[in-house]
Amino acid sequence: MNQWCCRKGWITIVGMVSLLALCAHRGIAQDTVASGTLGFVGDGKCGNPKCHGAGLPNTPDAKKSWKPWTSARTQWLNRNIDHHSRAYHTLENAASKVIGSYMGIQPTTSEKCLRCHAPEAHNAAVSTHQKSDGVTCEHCHGAAEKWLRPHVERDWSDKQAQFTELGFYDNVDFRLRAQKCASCHVEIDHEIIAGGHPPLQFEMVAYAQVMKHWDDQRRRARSPDSVEPTLWALGQVEGLRRVAEMIEHRAGNSNYQGLGKFGHFEGKECYQCHHKLVEDAVRQGQGHFAMVDTVMAVVFPERRDELVALWNQVTSASTAEQATQTAQRLNAWLAPYEGAVMQRGVDREATRKILNRITASGDKVKAIRRFSYSQTGNANVMHIDGVGLPWWYTTGAPEQTILAIESLCTPAFPEKCGAGSAGIQDELHKLLAAVDRFDYRPDQFAQQLGALNKKLFPK
């Protein structure tokens, strides 16, 4: 159910797994329009060609002078570029209808799905916004009723941090951006997973390349190093924190290790009787842990053992109370590192060290248990190799490994991976082929990862 999309020689993992999450425990709308009084004006207000509705560049000269934010709405309207604009319509497709039928809901009307596919919005007195717009500009940047007018003033960019009280959400702040994206792209309502929704993968840099309409480097031009490794590291910390919250939330449920409370799953020929909610959350977090562990080993080596010890406590918890307590401790320990990552940053030397460790981790990643499954026409899932695990089981470590390589290679080695270079497209294609969850080949994955390591770090 994943889609593997290519752009500018890079491979980006998109699809339902990431940009179109069916649901989250905490949706976008809750912090965007927290008061319920700030109104959406509609994306059309952003579409003036002199604002964010300019055309996309179609010549080399035009690309050189192009300012991506001038075409922000143009990109959003193109559903092949920005999947957020088709988020609502995804709920109308056949796969969503099947998931809804298992849950006894209508995806286009259930709040379980709309929380992330078309979050609730309070409209301004004069507004063109409607639910079918999906995830719009204002869901990410804040309801614009109060800040739209000052937004067009000449000194807006110098004052935008002052407009948070007017409902503006400052995505220039990496931490706020990571929290915004993670609110729908990490934690998912587990009943929907049981209904057949694909697993989520979350990564701040590689995903954004498809729809990028901003220039982070412009605001940090004094640094010779790319800011993207810092954003990648921050996103991994935020992702692991969200997983810890998910573990805590699920462990706090009286039926925390099963789906017995969902009566409409009784009698289905699926895996629902076999999997465990907390264990699933731990598996999802394994990919984020692997990446944060690498960041700690390079950027904060003196604290790495503490992270490993906390994660081991989470994964070895045997009761709901232990799962709750260990997840809380992990989340609290991670919290200061969002600021610490921003303060210290991940420069080119550190990026290369991180990339070296990741591309040398093939044997470790392939040792993580995976399994294959097959689907039939009369049920979401029937045949599983390893019935004690859910059908969508993935630790996320192979996927996060590939995404990390995509995000970090150009900042680490612009001469090897950047525009005009031979790049690593062939290597990424081979890695992607090896981690196909219908046909996962761990030995091939480890072999291809090792070959890439030798190419990037020849001895």
Secondary structure, DSSP 8 states (H G I E B T S, - for coil): ---EEEETTEEEE-STTTTT-S--SS-THHHHSTTS-S-B--GGGG--TTTT------SHHHHHH--GGGGHHHHHH-TTT-GGGGHHHHTTSHHHHHHHHHHTS-TTT-HHHHHHHS----B-SS----GGG-S-HHHHH---TTTHHHHTSTTHHHHGGGGGGGT---TTSHHHHHHHHHHHHT---HHHHHHT-------TTTGGGGT----GGGGGTT-SS-SHHHHHHHHHHHHHHHHHHHHHHHHTSTTTT--TT-GGGTT-SSSTTT--HHHHHHHHHHHHHHHHHHHHHHH-GGGHHHHHHHHHHHHH--SHHHHHHHHHHHHHHHHHHHHHHHHH---HHHHHHHHHHHHT-HHHHHTS----EEEETTEEEEEESSTTS-TT---SHHHHHHHHHHHHHHHH-HHHHSTTS--SHHHHHHHHHHT-TTS--HHHHHHHHHHHHHHHS--
